[in-house]
């Protein structure tokens, strides 16, 4: 049954927020389980994945993953200590170093990515196929874009 009016809109927003938070927790737990064998966490895998294809500043990584610069800085420092990433000089900004994956970091990411393939297969099967997963992802992207356009601060 469709709800109308402010209370219906507020309830719909609340239900969407709770569902997304729950989904985030479940994705994080699943990735933590997969990444553990490589000595990573979901958060470390996310940052490592972001800098595997290109070198980025910590601020740029934070914008891409939707979290604070401080959180990414902490994770980046841990990845560097683990030998999975390194800081490089940034020709565009003297003080803001670039983060990039080392070969060891790229290998760890590839190992986790291969495990993700099975998780993806199970998810597609559980949702009724690849097309349904794409539709769901598009709906989530739309929700994220709508929140961004009405003033959410994604620049942290």
Helices and strands as residue ranges (DSSP letters): H 5-36, H 42-50, E 56-57, H 58-65, H 69-81, E 85-88, E 98-101, H 103-127, H 130-149
